[in-house]
Amino acid sequence: MANHVIVTICGEDYTFVADESESYMQKVGAYVGDKMDEILNSTRVGRADAAVLTAANIADELFKAQASAEQLRRQIKGYLDEAGKAQSQVSELKREVVRLQQRLDSRGSNNK
């Protein structure tokens, strides 16, 4: 069920409609508001330009976070592949130990 939450950004009220919690939507609104304020306080642009620059900056953050997440997924996959190979090697070594133990046992019974 969608929640309707009023969020204030740069002194203007906006109604957010989403399935997320009110606290989450307030957090999103506060983040956008803070980013807008940074741009408005550091440059001489109007609100419309500040909104576009804010959207571009947030999109840049999103793309960088997605690239970082993909790199981490590849790294984890590599670790899992290595762990799988190591597990196979351990299993093979255990089988070799059993074979060697059986050889030793059979030699011991042949010497009796």
Secondary structure, DSSP 8 states (H G I E B T S, - for coil): --EEEEEEETTEEEEEEESS-HHHHHHHHHHHHHHHHHHHHHS---HHHHHHHHHHHHHHHHHHHHHHHHHHHHHHHHHHHHHHHHHHHHHHHHHHHHHHHHHHHHHHHH--
